[in-house]
């Protein structure tokens, strides 16, 4: 394994396990799916239950996909899209720093996934075993992870985000 392969593996494991845990929490943690549905409704995502289910399931599936390196750029695109939606719908108004509920954390996860698109999944991946790794890294990987992720987020926000009017 090269240093790039090791870097890709470490990044996949870190982001993948984080997203899988995040998805698990959306579905099974604290208030469960009902609590996540209420939270999504308070953000203005409609229909909230559909978004809660798809977010939880997608974060679990794509997190685990990143862990094993399966369809890595598509899983990375899901994370970029999810973090873009979270950044715009929830964190943007709070500034940069995470301790003020800002967009710092979601930005780092999104950029890490764009970098994964550039690096590719590495040789320690299912993508490598299937021969997909070199076809889906570099510019193609960035376009899928970053481009599809951001475009998906923009489409979702345009179609489904209806925040309450601000009191300001």
C-alpha positions in Angstrom: 0.0 0.0 0.0 1.2 3.5 -0.9 0.9 6.5 1.4 -2.1 7.6 -0.7 -3.8 4.3 -0.1 -3.2 4.6 3.6 -4.5 8.2 3.6 -7.6 7.1 1.7 -8.2 4.2 4.1 -7.8 6.4 7.2 -10.1 9.1 5.8 -12.7 6.5 4.7 -12.7 4.9 8.1 -12.9 8.2 10.0 -15.7 9.7 7.9 -17.5 6.4 7.3 -17.7 5.5 10.9 -18.7 9.0 11.9 -21.5 9.0 9.3 -22.7 5.5 10.2 -22.9 6.5 13.9 -24.7 9.7 12.9 -27.2 7.8 10.9 -27.7 5.2 13.7 -28.4 8.1 16.1 -31.0 9.6 13.7 -32.9 6.3 13.6 -32.3 4.6 17.0 -30.7 7.2 19.3 -32.3 9.6 21.8 -35.7 10.3 20.5 -35.4 7.8 17.7 -36.9 8.4 14.3 -39.8 10.3 15.9 -37.4 12.8 17.5 -35.4 13.1 14.3 -38.7 13.7 12.4 -39.6 16.5 14.8 -36.2 18.1 14.5 -36.3 18.0 10.7 -39.8 19.6 10.8 -38.4 22.4 13.0 -35.8 23.0 10.3 -38.4 23.3 7.7 -37.7 20.1 5.8 -40.9 18.7 4.2 -42.0 16.0 4.5 -40.0 15.7 7.7 -40.6 11.9 8.2 -39.4 11.0 4.8 -36.3 13.2 5.2 -35.6 11.7 8.7 -35.9 8.1 7.4 -33.8 8.7 4.2 -31.2 10.7 6.1 -30.8 8.1 8.8 -30.8 5.2 6.3 -28.5 7.0 3.9 -26.0 8.0 6.5 -25.9 4.4 7.8 -25.5 2.9 4.3 -23.1 5.5 2.9 -21.1 5.5 6.1 -20.6 1.8 5.9 -20.0 2.0 2.2 -17.1 4.4 2.9 -15.8 2.1 5.6 -15.5 -0.8 3.1 -14.8 1.4 0.1 -17.9 0.4 -1.9 -19.0 3.0 -4.5 -16.8 5.5 -2.7 -17.5 8.6 -4.8 -21.3 8.1 -4.6 -21.1 7.6 -0.8 -18.9 10.6 -0.6 -21.5 12.6 -2.7 -24.2 11.6 -0.2 -22.1 13.0 2.7 -21.3 16.2 0.8 -25.0 16.7 0.0 -26.1 15.9 3.6 -23.4 18.3 5.0 -24.3 21.0 2.5 -28.0 20.8 3.5 -27.1 20.8 7.2 -24.7 23.7 6.7 -27.3 25.9 4.9 -30.4 24.9 6.8 -29.0 24.7 10.3 -25.5 26.0 10.8 -24.9 28.9 8.4 -26.7 31.5 10.5 -24.5 30.6 13.5 -21.2 31.5 11.9 -18.1 29.3 11.5 -17.3 27.8 14.9 -18.9 24.5 16.0 -19.1 25.5 19.6 -21.6 28.2 18.5 -23.4 25.5 16.4 -21.6 26.9 13.3 -20.7 25.2 10.0 -17.1 24.2 10.9 -17.9 20.5 11.4 -20.1 20.0 8.4 -17.6 21.9 6.2 -14.7 19.6 7.3 -16.7 16.4 6.6 -17.8 17.7 3.2 -14.3 18.7 2.2 -12.9 15.4 3.5 -15.3 13.6 1.1 -14.3 15.7 -1.8 -10.7 14.8 -1.0 -11.8 11.1 -1.0 -13.2 11.6 -4.4 -9.8 13.0 -5.6 -7.7 10.3 -3.9 -10.0 7.4 -4.7 -10.8 4.6 -2.3 -7.3 3.0 -2.3 -6.3 -0.6 -2.7 -7.9 -1.6 0.6 -11.4 -1.3 -0.8 -14.2 -3.2 -2.4 -14.0 -0.7 -5.3 -10.4 -1.8 -5.9 -11.5 -5.5 -5.8 -14.2 -4.7 -8.4 -11.8 -2.7 -10.6 -13.7 0.6 -10.1 -11.0 2.5 -8.1 -9.0 4.0 -11.0 -12.1 4.8 -13.1 -13.7 6.8 -10.3 -10.8 8.8 -8.8 -9.2 12.1 -9.7 -11.4 14.5 -11.6 -14.2 12.0 -12.1 -14.2 11.3 -8.3 -14.2 15.0 -7.4 -17.0 15.7 -9.9 -19.1 12.9 -8.4 -18.4 13.5 -4.8 -18.4 17.3 -4.9 -20.5 18.2 -7.9 -23.2 15.6 -7.4 -23.3 16.2 -3.7 -23.7 20.0 -3.9 -26.2 19.8 -6.8 -28.2 17.2 -4.9 -28.3 19.4 -1.9 -29.4 22.4 -3.9 -32.1 20.4 -5.5 -33.3 19.0 -2.2 -33.3 22.5 -0.5 -35.2 24.0 -3.5 -37.8 21.3 -3.5 -38.2 20.5 0.2 -36.9 23.3 2.5 -39.5 25.6 3.8 -38.1 27.4 6.8 -40.3 29.5 9.1 -40.0 33.2 8.4 -37.5 34.8 10.7 -38.5 37.3 13.3 -35.9 39.8 12.3 
